[in-house]
Amino acid sequence: MSSHYDTIVIGAGPAGLTAGSCLAEFGLKVLILDEQNRIGGQIYRNVENASEENLQKMGEEYRRGLKLSERFRKSGAEYLGNASVWNVEPEGRVCYSKDGVSERITANYIILATGAMERPIPIPGWTLPGVMGAGAVNGLSKDADLCPSGTVVLAGSGPLLLLEAALLIEKKVKIAAILETTPKIPSPAVLTHVLKALLGTAFLWKGVKMILDIRKSGVPHYKGVTNLKALGETAVTGVEADCGSKKLNFSAEMLLLHFGVIPDSHIYRLLGCHMKWDQNQRYWYPSTDEWGRTNFEKIFGAGDGTGVSGALAAEFKGELAALEVTRCFGIIPEYERDRLAGPVLDALKKDSYPRPLVDAFFAPDPKRFTFDDATVLCRCENVTVGDVRNIVSQGVTDLNEVKAMKRCGMGPCQGRMCGPALGEIVAAELDTSIARAGLLTIRPPLKQIPLQEIAAMDIVSDGVDPANLFKNQSKKADH
Ligand SMILES: Cc1cc2nc3c(=O)[nH]c(=O)nc-3n(C[C@H](O)[C@H](O)[C@H](O)COP(=O)(O)OP(=O)(O)OC[C@H]3O[C@@H](n4cnc5c(N)ncnc54)[C@H](O)[C@@H]3O)c2cc1C
């Protein structure tokens, strides 16, 4: 392991693996860092070690990860797992923690391929043991073939909710109900995307098959559900909700929530990358050019972290970023980059056909962001929605003032769990746009690490003044 690389890639999902493989194939010295111990990212989690039975259950999409891992293993790119990146600087410096030791390494270019995370939406009772993300349960079944042992309710919205429901049905998990918050009747906007989506029939067919499988199973499936609540004193014992005028109540030991995925933008924001707001999907994403370059010359982004578009698109974006970095090194001229990028851009375009339909169908309803005062918003610091409304009514003008006064977003998760809903609440209270309400400022360390780890870092011998370790972090994201 070296202290300098031509390129460091953060994230070993489809985007990072493809970018890293492509760069190494051109002879560049590449390191891929990931906090998971194995390559694959979210969708191809643990694919290299999956049993044939698990490969079959997870379907052809999962098996595709084997092709990526094969390319990566042949490419000569290095992989460092269990390595949590906690600081990145625009000049090309990266700090990560592994096995209780933090290191600082450098690179000419950095590709951020940090993927997406499940959109956290607070509901009453969401802090009770037994409430989990449906995607997190998906990860456990890939990592360790684990599945819930008691009765489960799945609730929320998005293709991954239905995918997880179909998988749990196949694994014979007892499901009391699927409660979709997606409206019963799709908005007219959905219809405008149907024709284009028909060009991507394989994707659509997969969705239809999933819904038919769920219907065949006989599991009660409700749409247009509102007022979701997890019930219980010390752990989940049931789930309550409304469906039109009907009151729903189910006994359950687990509630699996899922409200779609949003880009994991923490490193971009830490760096001070320009961010944009997607009004339809209601998430922030970094502004990049067609090659994934951010406003910093050495910093590129690829995959779902730059805007959620799925695993195949992540691969293609990883390849495009790698081609441009290769051109920057002078290994290929511009015309060769463009020639190699041509088929990738075509494939990316073809892959995107069904996306507007899916996005419109599962577009988060702004009404979903009206929360009860008593609901806990910031789980780390135990701040309720009412606490936030109260402080805003006292004259607070943006998100970071709420953070400074209530510690909302200052806990170990660094605002990952409360940040998106906090933006919605503050914007609604101030009767302003999310862009004006602001975005939580992110500071290092991004991940929870003991201070002694930072103190023990050998940065002085690298000529770094410890006082300057976090020097770029005072910049605020420019919206
Ligand atoms: C929980 C979850 C489950 C999903 N399951 C499926 C599925 O079953 N099927 C499907 O079609 N799509 C699934 N998706 C969507 C799918 O993840 C993406 O479309 C695709 O994986 C995106 O690829 P990517 O390379 O951009 O990112 P990812 O595959 O998410 O890979 C990003 C990698 O970056 C690493 N990383 C992030 N931050 C850091 C850091 N600070 N330090 C070190 N490493 C870091 C992560 O550990 C991760 O391995 C899921 C998404 C989520 C959030």
The ligand as an SDF file (V2000), in Angstrom:
LIG
                    3D

 53 58  0  0  0  0  0  0  0  0999 V2000
  -29.6910    0.2380    1.1250 C   0  0  0  0  0  0  0  0  0  0  0  0
  -29.8020    0.1470   -0.3850 C   0  0  0  0  0  0  0  0  0  0  0  0
  -30.0460   -1.0720   -0.9990 C   0  0  0  0  0  0  0  0  0  0  0  0
  -30.1580   -1.1600   -2.3890 C   0  0  0  0  0  0  0  0  0  0  0  0
  -30.4450   -2.3720   -2.9650 N   0  0  0  0  0  0  0  0  0  0  0  0
  -30.6580   -2.4430   -4.2980 C   0  0  0  0  0  0  0  0  0  0  0  0
  -31.0600   -3.6560   -4.9330 C   0  0  0  0  0  0  0  0  0  0  0  0
  -31.1920   -4.6830   -4.2720 O   0  0  0  0  0  0  0  0  0  0  0  0
  -31.2900   -3.6560   -6.2790 N   0  0  0  0  0  0  0  0  0  0  0  0
  -31.1500   -2.5030   -7.0190 C   0  0  0  0  0  0  0  0  0  0  0  0
  -31.3860   -2.5250   -8.2430 O   0  0  0  0  0  0  0  0  0  0  0  0
  -30.7470   -1.3540   -6.4620 N   0  0  0  0  0  0  0  0  0  0  0  0
  -30.5130   -1.2860   -5.1320 C   0  0  0  0  0  0  0  0  0  0  0  0
  -30.1580   -0.0950   -4.5570 N   0  0  0  0  0  0  0  0  0  0  0  0
  -29.8870    1.0420   -5.4340 C   0  0  0  0  0  0  0  0  0  0  0  0
  -28.4480    0.7600   -5.8870 C   0  0  0  0  0  0  0  0  0  0  0  0
  -27.6540    0.8180   -4.7340 O   0  0  0  0  0  0  0  0  0  0  0  0
  -27.8220    1.7060   -6.8090 C   0  0  0  0  0  0  0  0  0  0  0  0
  -28.5660    1.9740   -7.9470 O   0  0  0  0  0  0  0  0  0  0  0  0
  -26.3860    1.2940   -7.2090 C   0  0  0  0  0  0  0  0  0  0  0  0
  -25.8180    0.3900   -6.2990 O   0  0  0  0  0  0  0  0  0  0  0  0
  -25.5700    2.5320   -7.2270 C   0  0  0  0  0  0  0  0  0  0  0  0
  -24.2420    2.1970   -7.4160 O   0  0  0  0  0  0  0  0  0  0  0  0
  -23.0940    3.1720   -6.8920 P   0  0  0  0  0  0  0  0  0  0  0  0
  -21.8200    2.5690   -7.3300 O   0  0  0  0  0  0  0  0  0  0  0  0
  -23.3910    4.5560   -7.2650 O   0  0  0  0  0  0  0  0  0  0  0  0
  -23.1950    3.1310   -5.2940 O   0  0  0  0  0  0  0  0  0  0  0  0
  -23.2520    1.9690   -4.2260 P   0  0  0  0  0  0  0  0  0  0  0  0
  -23.5020    0.6550   -4.8260 O   0  0  0  0  0  0  0  0  0  0  0  0
  -24.1720    2.4380   -3.1760 O   0  0  0  0  0  0  0  0  0  0  0  0
  -21.7640    1.9590   -3.6390 O   0  0  0  0  0  0  0  0  0  0  0  0
  -21.2710    3.0220   -2.8740 C   0  0  0  0  0  0  0  0  0  0  0  0
  -20.1960    2.4960   -1.9570 C   0  0  0  0  0  0  0  0  0  0  0  0
  -19.5450    3.6130   -1.3460 O   0  0  0  0  0  0  0  0  0  0  0  0
  -19.1870    3.2500   -0.0450 C   0  0  0  0  0  0  0  0  0  0  0  0
  -19.0260    4.4740    0.7470 N   0  0  0  0  0  0  0  0  0  0  0  0
  -19.9010    5.5000    0.8890 C   0  0  0  0  0  0  0  0  0  0  0  0
  -19.3840    6.4480    1.6880 N   0  0  0  0  0  0  0  0  0  0  0  0
  -18.1590    6.0070    2.0580 C   0  0  0  0  0  0  0  0  0  0  0  0
  -17.1490    6.5360    2.9040 C   0  0  0  0  0  0  0  0  0  0  0  0
  -17.2640    7.7240    3.5100 N   0  0  0  0  0  0  0  0  0  0  0  0
  -16.0200    5.7950    3.0980 N   0  0  0  0  0  0  0  0  0  0  0  0
  -15.8600    4.5990    2.4840 C   0  0  0  0  0  0  0  0  0  0  0  0
  -16.7970    4.0570    1.6700 N   0  0  0  0  0  0  0  0  0  0  0  0
  -17.9230    4.7460    1.4720 C   0  0  0  0  0  0  0  0  0  0  0  0
  -20.3510    2.3890    0.4330 C   0  0  0  0  0  0  0  0  0  0  0  0
  -19.9430    1.5310    1.4890 O   0  0  0  0  0  0  0  0  0  0  0  0
  -20.7320    1.6300   -0.8290 C   0  0  0  0  0  0  0  0  0  0  0  0
  -20.1370    0.3610   -0.8810 O   0  0  0  0  0  0  0  0  0  0  0  0
  -30.0130    0.0040   -3.1710 C   0  0  0  0  0  0  0  0  0  0  0  0
  -29.7390    1.2280   -2.5490 C   0  0  0  0  0  0  0  0  0  0  0  0
  -29.6260    1.3120   -1.1770 C   0  0  0  0  0  0  0  0  0  0  0  0
  -29.3360    2.6460   -0.5400 C   0  0  0  0  0  0  0  0  0  0  0  0
  1  2  1  0
  2  3  1  0
  2 52  2  0
  3  4  2  0
  4  5  1  0
  4 50  1  0
  5  6  2  0
  6  7  1  0
  6 13  1  0
  7  8  2  0
  7  9  1  0
  9 10  1  0
 10 11  2  0
 10 12  1  0
 12 13  2  0
 13 14  1  0
 14 15  1  0
 14 50  1  0
 15 16  1  0
 16 17  1  0
 16 18  1  0
 18 19  1  0
 18 20  1  0
 20 21  1  0
 20 22  1  0
 22 23  1  0
 23 24  1  0
 24 25  2  0
 24 26  1  0
 24 27  1  0
 27 28  1  0
 28 29  2  0
 28 30  1  0
 28 31  1  0
 31 32  1  0
 32 33  1  0
 33 34  1  0
 33 48  1  0
 34 35  1  0
 35 36  1  0
 35 46  1  0
 36 37  1  0
 36 45  1  0
 37 38  2  0
 38 39  1  0
 39 40  1  0
 39 45  2  0
 40 41  1  0
 40 42  2  0
 42 43  1  0
 43 44  2  0
 44 45  1  0
 46 47  1  0
 46 48  1  0
 48 49  1  0
 50 51  2  0
 51 52  1  0
 52 53  1  0
M  END
$$$$
